[in-house]
Amino acid sequence: MPRLQLLRPDHAPALLEFEKENRAYFAASVSDRGDDYFAGFEARHSALLAEQATGTCFFHVLVGGDGELLGRVNLVDAVDGTAELGYRIAERAAGRGLATAGVREACALAGGEYGLTTLWARTTLDNAGSRAVLDRTGFLPTGEIEIGGRPGLRFVRGLRD
């Protein structure tokens, strides 16, 4: 079963390949990262590791038993016990329950090891897969929002229920 690993320097090559391979797939449901993201990937990766070292973000990669990078599950902007959850799964691994498993594992880490009490997430209304993952993992919708000019929902999940 794939497991989350906290982002490390040696994840950079696989993570860049993951993002390149899935760029069009991700852009169908979320805003594209843009060419600058890929051109400056090494510096961006280093910046993420530095931010993670401050304890305000927890960046994870979802790694299969064969070492293949299958997804990302991140907790960002951790302040006062609350953080935002974000995730993306490779197109070739979609539909196998990996997002649900990865989010469940991230929630357990957040409430345990990271000492967080609440997570929030957001997704567009037309992203049925993401909405299903949030529903299956205990997130509740709290209101309508706009994401990149598209209608969306904000969700919240308490970790000490």
Short mmCIF file of the C-alpha atoms (twelve columns), coordinates in Angstrom:
data_MODEL
# 
_entry.id   MODEL 
# 
loop_
_atom_site.group_PDB 
_atom_site.id 
_atom_site.type_symbol 
_atom_site.label_atom_id 
_atom_site.label_alt_id 
_atom_site.label_comp_id 
_atom_site.label_asym_id 
_atom_site.label_seq_id 
_atom_site.Cartn_x 
_atom_site.Cartn_y 
_atom_site.Cartn_z 
_atom_site.pdbx_PDB_model_num 
ATOM 1   C CA . MET A 1   0.000   0.000  0.000   1 
ATOM 2   C CA . PRO A 2   1.399   3.428  -0.880  1 
ATOM 3   C CA . ARG A 3   2.500   5.534  2.088   1 
ATOM 4   C CA . LEU A 4   3.096   9.215  2.689   1 
ATOM 5   C CA . GLN A 5   6.664   10.408 3.057   1 
ATOM 6   C CA . LEU A 6   7.560   13.867 4.285   1 
ATOM 7   C CA . LEU A 7   9.144   15.776 1.413   1 
ATOM 8   C CA . ARG A 8   12.937  15.427 1.234   1 
ATOM 9   C CA . PRO A 9   15.637  16.843 -1.055  1 
ATOM 10  C CA . ASP A 10  16.029  13.509 -2.875  1 
ATOM 11  C CA . HIS A 11  12.346  13.550 -3.924  1 
ATOM 12  C CA . ALA A 12  13.013  16.435 -6.348  1 
ATOM 13  C CA . PRO A 13  13.672  14.470 -9.576  1 
ATOM 14  C CA . ALA A 14  10.650  12.161 -9.138  1 
ATOM 15  C CA . LEU A 15  8.425   15.045 -8.080  1 
ATOM 16  C CA . LEU A 16  9.373   17.119 -11.121 1 
ATOM 17  C CA . GLU A 17  8.672   14.149 -13.396 1 
ATOM 18  C CA . PHE A 18  5.324   13.576 -11.629 1 
ATOM 19  C CA . GLU A 19  4.301   17.203 -12.178 1 
ATOM 20  C CA . LYS A 20  5.390   17.176 -15.844 1 
ATOM 21  C CA . GLU A 21  3.678   13.871 -16.635 1 
ATOM 22  C CA . ASN A 22  0.406   14.992 -15.067 1 
ATOM 23  C CA . ARG A 23  0.372   18.659 -16.018 1 
ATOM 24  C CA . ALA A 24  -2.478  18.456 -18.536 1 
ATOM 25  C CA . TYR A 25  -4.455  16.080 -16.300 1 
ATOM 26  C CA . PHE A 26  -4.218  18.436 -13.317 1 
ATOM 27  C CA . ALA A 27  -4.956  21.513 -15.432 1 
ATOM 28  C CA . ALA A 28  -8.335  20.022 -16.315 1 
ATOM 29  C CA . SER A 29  -9.495  20.488 -12.711 1 
ATOM 30  C CA . VAL A 30  -7.166  23.075 -11.108 1 
ATOM 31  C CA . SER A 31  -5.271  26.102 -12.381 1 
ATOM 32  C CA . ASP A 32  -2.135  25.220 -14.308 1 
ATOM 33  C CA . ARG A 33  1.115   25.935 -12.464 1 
ATOM 34  C CA . GLY A 34  2.582   27.689 -15.503 1 
ATOM 35  C CA . ASP A 35  5.907   27.315 -17.269 1 
ATOM 36  C CA . ASP A 36  7.805   29.260 -14.579 1 
ATOM 37  C CA . TYR A 37  6.982   26.546 -12.033 1 
ATOM 38  C CA . PHE A 38  8.834   23.960 -14.118 1 
ATOM 39  C CA . ALA A 39  11.685  26.247 -15.153 1 
ATOM 40  C CA . GLY A 40  12.392  27.159 -11.536 1 
ATOM 41  C CA . PHE A 41  11.560  23.790 -10.018 1 
ATOM 42  C CA . GLU A 42  14.860  23.242 -8.195  1 
ATOM 43  C CA . ALA A 43  14.638  26.592 -6.396  1 
ATOM 44  C CA . ARG A 44  10.944  25.995 -5.673  1 
ATOM 45  C CA . HIS A 45  11.706  22.582 -4.164  1 
ATOM 46  C CA . SER A 46  14.388  24.102 -1.937  1 
ATOM 47  C CA . ALA A 47  11.974  26.829 -0.858  1 
ATOM 48  C CA . LEU A 48  9.349   24.237 0.087   1 
ATOM 49  C CA . LEU A 49  11.880  22.360 2.205   1 
ATOM 50  C CA . ALA A 50  12.897  25.591 3.946   1 
ATOM 51  C CA . GLU A 51  9.254   26.431 4.611   1 
ATOM 52  C CA . GLN A 52  8.631   22.915 5.918   1 
ATOM 53  C CA . ALA A 53  11.577  23.323 8.315   1 
ATOM 54  C CA . THR A 54  9.719   26.222 9.982   1 
ATOM 55  C CA . GLY A 55  6.856   23.883 10.954  1 
ATOM 56  C CA . THR A 56  4.201   25.886 9.120   1 
ATOM 57  C CA . CYS A 57  3.863   23.415 6.245   1 
ATOM 58  C CA . PHE A 58  4.052   19.655 5.876   1 
ATOM 59  C CA . PHE A 59  4.634   18.569 2.288   1 
ATOM 60  C CA . HIS A 60  4.199   14.872 1.529   1 
ATOM 61  C CA . VAL A 61  4.644   12.591 -1.438  1 
ATOM 62  C CA . LEU A 62  2.617   9.403  -1.811  1 
ATOM 63  C CA . VAL A 63  5.040   6.638  -2.711  1 
ATOM 64  C CA . GLY A 64  4.139   3.150  -3.903  1 
ATOM 65  C CA . GLY A 65  5.828   -0.039 -2.773  1 
ATOM 66  C CA . ASP A 66  8.073   0.077  -5.815  1 
ATOM 67  C CA . GLY A 67  9.212   3.620  -4.953  1 
ATOM 68  C CA . GLU A 68  7.056   5.208  -7.660  1 
ATOM 69  C CA . LEU A 69  5.730   8.677  -6.784  1 
ATOM 70  C CA . LEU A 70  1.939   8.481  -7.135  1 
ATOM 71  C CA . GLY A 71  0.744   11.705 -5.554  1 
ATOM 72  C CA . ARG A 72  1.119   14.597 -3.187  1 
ATOM 73  C CA . VAL A 73  -0.765  15.411 0.004   1 
ATOM 74  C CA . ASN A 74  0.161   18.707 1.633   1 
ATOM 75  C CA . LEU A 75  -0.783  20.599 4.770   1 
ATOM 76  C CA . VAL A 76  0.010   24.290 4.382   1 
ATOM 77  C CA . ASP A 77  -0.251  27.468 6.404   1 
ATOM 78  C CA . ALA A 78  -0.386  25.702 9.775   1 
ATOM 79  C CA . VAL A 79  -1.285  28.433 12.262  1 
ATOM 80  C CA . ASP A 80  -3.095  28.143 15.590  1 
ATOM 81  C CA . GLY A 81  -3.795  24.436 15.086  1 
ATOM 82  C CA . THR A 82  -5.336  24.828 11.634  1 
ATOM 83  C CA . ALA A 83  -3.935  24.054 8.180   1 
ATOM 84  C CA . GLU A 84  -5.151  23.782 4.591   1 
ATOM 85  C CA . LEU A 85  -5.159  20.347 2.963   1 
ATOM 86  C CA . GLY A 86  -4.294  19.951 -0.702  1 
ATOM 87  C CA . TYR A 87  -3.685  16.821 -2.759  1 
ATOM 88  C CA . ARG A 88  -3.168  15.524 -6.275  1 
ATOM 89  C CA . ILE A 89  -2.871  11.972 -7.549  1 
ATOM 90  C CA . ALA A 90  -1.213  10.869 -10.793 1 
ATOM 91  C CA . GLU A 91  -3.610  10.192 -13.651 1 
ATOM 92  C CA . ARG A 92  -2.347  6.612  -13.999 1 
ATOM 93  C CA . ALA A 93  -3.147  5.992  -10.292 1 
ATOM 94  C CA . ALA A 94  -6.542  7.722  -10.174 1 
ATOM 95  C CA . GLY A 95  -9.649  5.780  -9.216  1 
ATOM 96  C CA . ARG A 96  -7.839  3.313  -6.942  1 
ATOM 97  C CA . GLY A 97  -8.636  4.975  -3.605  1 
ATOM 98  C CA . LEU A 98  -5.166  6.477  -3.217  1 
ATOM 99  C CA . ALA A 99  -6.408  10.028 -2.627  1 
ATOM 100 C CA . THR A 100 -8.748  8.807  0.106   1 
ATOM 101 C CA . ALA A 101 -6.007  6.721  1.735   1 
ATOM 102 C CA . GLY A 102 -3.472  9.550  1.465   1 
ATOM 103 C CA . VAL A 103 -5.863  12.117 2.941   1 
ATOM 104 C CA . ARG A 104 -6.738  9.745  5.805   1 
ATOM 105 C CA . GLU A 105 -3.052  9.245  6.548   1 
ATOM 106 C CA . ALA A 106 -2.415  13.012 6.399   1 
ATOM 107 C CA . CYS A 107 -5.320  13.628 8.797   1 
ATOM 108 C CA . ALA A 108 -3.848  11.105 11.255  1 
ATOM 109 C CA . LEU A 109 -0.421  12.766 11.044  1 
ATOM 110 C CA . ALA A 110 -1.974  16.224 11.374  1 
ATOM 111 C CA . GLY A 111 -3.905  15.362 14.525  1 
ATOM 112 C CA . GLY A 112 -1.106  13.309 16.048  1 
ATOM 113 C CA . GLU A 113 2.475   14.078 15.110  1 
ATOM 114 C CA . TYR A 114 1.824   17.641 13.901  1 
ATOM 115 C CA . GLY A 115 -0.515  18.650 16.751  1 
ATOM 116 C CA . LEU A 116 -3.173  20.237 14.529  1 
ATOM 117 C CA . THR A 117 -6.839  20.375 15.517  1 
ATOM 118 C CA . THR A 118 -8.583  21.412 12.300  1 
ATOM 119 C CA . LEU A 119 -8.021  21.034 8.572   1 
ATOM 120 C CA . TRP A 120 -9.797  22.849 5.788   1 
ATOM 121 C CA . ALA A 121 -9.874  22.176 2.069   1 
ATOM 122 C CA . ARG A 122 -11.503 23.567 -1.029  1 
ATOM 123 C CA . THR A 123 -12.456 22.303 -4.446  1 
ATOM 124 C CA . THR A 124 -14.459 23.381 -7.441  1 
ATOM 125 C CA . LEU A 125 -18.062 22.241 -7.738  1 
ATOM 126 C CA . ASP A 126 -17.278 20.335 -10.926 1 
ATOM 127 C CA . ASN A 127 -14.507 18.255 -9.311  1 
ATOM 128 C CA . ALA A 128 -16.709 15.358 -8.213  1 
ATOM 129 C CA . GLY A 129 -13.726 13.117 -7.440  1 
ATOM 130 C CA . SER A 130 -12.199 15.583 -5.007  1 
ATOM 131 C CA . ARG A 131 -15.548 16.264 -3.377  1 
ATOM 132 C CA . ALA A 132 -16.017 12.498 -2.891  1 
ATOM 133 C CA . VAL A 133 -12.573 12.163 -1.272  1 
ATOM 134 C CA . LEU A 134 -13.370 14.969 1.157   1 
ATOM 135 C CA . ASP A 135 -16.744 13.427 1.980   1 
ATOM 136 C CA . ARG A 136 -15.239 9.956  2.572   1 
ATOM 137 C CA . THR A 137 -12.564 11.378 4.869   1 
ATOM 138 C CA . GLY A 138 -14.886 13.315 7.172   1 
ATOM 139 C CA . PHE A 139 -14.732 16.824 5.732   1 
ATOM 140 C CA . LEU A 140 -17.952 18.823 5.837   1 
ATOM 141 C CA . PRO A 141 -18.880 21.617 3.419   1 
ATOM 142 C CA . THR A 142 -18.991 25.023 5.103   1 
ATOM 143 C CA . GLY A 143 -19.783 27.391 2.277   1 
ATOM 144 C CA . GLU A 144 -19.514 28.392 -1.322  1 
ATOM 145 C CA . ILE A 145 -16.369 30.108 -2.632  1 
ATOM 146 C CA . GLU A 146 -14.765 30.998 -5.935  1 
ATOM 147 C CA . ILE A 147 -11.598 29.244 -7.091  1 
ATOM 148 C CA . GLY A 148 -9.864  30.701 -10.121 1 
ATOM 149 C CA . GLY A 149 -13.117 32.192 -11.346 1 
ATOM 150 C CA . ARG A 150 -15.008 28.923 -10.910 1 
ATOM 151 C CA . PRO A 151 -17.635 28.100 -8.268  1 
ATOM 152 C CA . GLY A 152 -16.380 25.942 -5.436  1 
ATOM 153 C CA . LEU A 153 -16.894 24.779 -1.888  1 
ATOM 154 C CA . ARG A 154 -14.876 25.131 1.279   1 
ATOM 155 C CA . PHE A 155 -14.717 22.137 3.646   1 
ATOM 156 C CA . VAL A 156 -13.580 21.650 7.253   1 
ATOM 157 C CA . ARG A 157 -12.673 18.664 9.407   1 
ATOM 158 C CA . GLY A 158 -11.987 18.590 13.115  1 
ATOM 159 C CA . LEU A 159 -9.195  16.245 14.108  1 
ATOM 160 C CA . ARG A 160 -10.140 15.747 17.764  1 
ATOM 161 C CA . ASP A 161 -13.723 14.551 17.319  1 
# 
